[in-house]
Amino acid sequence: MSHSDTASAQAKAVVGRPAAPPVRPLLFLVMAICSGATVANVYLAQPLLELFARGLGISSASAGTVVTCAQFGYAGGILFLVPLGDVRRRRPLLSAMIAATTVLLLLAAAAPGLSVLAAAAALIGGVTVIPQVLVPLASELAPPERRASVVGNVQIGLMTGIIGSRVIGGLVGEALGWRAVYVLAAALTALTGLVTLLLLPKEGPRTGMPYGQLLASLPRLLRQEPALRHSCVLHGTLFGAYSATWTTLVLVLTQEPYGYSSATAGLFGLLGLSGAFAAPWAGRFIDRRGPGPIITAALVLALVSAGAYALGGSTLAFMIAAVLLVNVAVQWSQIANQARIFSYLPEARSRANTVYMVAVFLSGAIAAALASACYGSYGWSGVCAVQALLALGGLLALPAMRRYDLRHAGATA
């Protein structure tokens, strides 16, 4: 439950909401698959840059614009579309997003040149924020005693989609061309989206606040809700730590003493699935013991990973261990912090998720830029130090979260 006047006002903004009906596990499975299929649309371009360059007659550097446009579009969609989940019925909202994403993917597949492809990528990123609507919805539909487990399972689908898009997209692109990748993505988006819509339970009428007022409530929510601020800082620092080393990892792996090709270095991304495998246990633990221990463990793992990364500059075993540990850490932290804010803010889950994800994205972007600068000046050890300092910053913020949760023990049940 919420603990401020803001949350009380938000509760009044949504009326006529019935108690959540029993939901079959099949729905949560389909939501996870749909999340993976749709978040993949943001990352489709990453393994296709050389194919764009050859097919459109442009440089590889110019082709990178497509990736940038998709990322900016996704950030914009989180900020401007996801809050609607609090005040609009989710079935029509998701229907519009799924239909628009499918059409735009087909437009990208038919793009005659870079400008159209980049514009389509930006729009695709903006409307394929479907997972960021589904995660709060899954939290709402889940029984309170299984909330973290359900959120964790949907997150598994999301992470698998991010990693799978890079691997499968590259393979399909090499075999059939980059346009086929976008056609396949359109088919998967339409199919998984349609099945999800068919399984969603009916909602009662919802009376929402005007759109301008809805957006204006976002900074107020952050200002007045300590639980949201805590989780933004805690996961923001950890995600920043993760982004710092992950952004520059390929530079280390393609130089001595490793000297791997870009393709071989890219396979290290598959180690990111370690976080997906560790997520179910974390969800069950959070449902029994609360999010605090998992958040603490995640930050400790991130700190240990920084040390392993530093040793991994010359020893492969330490490098692999570091990648595994930090990916587990980022998934544990994501599940725990989202479950926490959804429990404290049941009437503002979509807006809380928007504020949270924007804070995390900004932290990751700033940390990646800082890491790149440190790599140029201090090498890999400087990047590892950035990860360690950010993980330490998160650990220093833990006491504030613990004091707040102790004062409101039982409020998130």
Secondary structure, 3 states (H helix, E strand, C coil): CCCCHHHHHHHHHCCCCCCCCCCCHHHHHHHHHHHHHHHHHHHCCHHHHHHHHHHHCCCHHHHHHHHHHHHHHHHHHHHHCHHHHHCCCHHHHHHHHHHHHHHHHHHHHCCCCHHHHHHHHHHHHHHCCHHHHHHHHHHHHCCHHHHHHHHHHHHHHHHHHHHHHHHHHHHHHHHHCHHHHHHHHHHHHHHHHHHHHHHCCCCCCCCCCCHHHHHHHHHHHHHHCHHHHHHHHHHHHHHHHHHHHHHHHHHHHCCCCCCCCHHHHHHHHHHHHHHHHHHHHHHHHHHHHCCHHHHHHHHHHHHHHHHHHHHCCCCHHHHHHHHHHHHHHHHHHHHHHHHHHHHHCCCCHHHHHHHHHHHHHHHHHHHHHHHHHHHHHHCHHHHHHHHHHHHHHHHHHHHHHHHHHHHCCCCCC
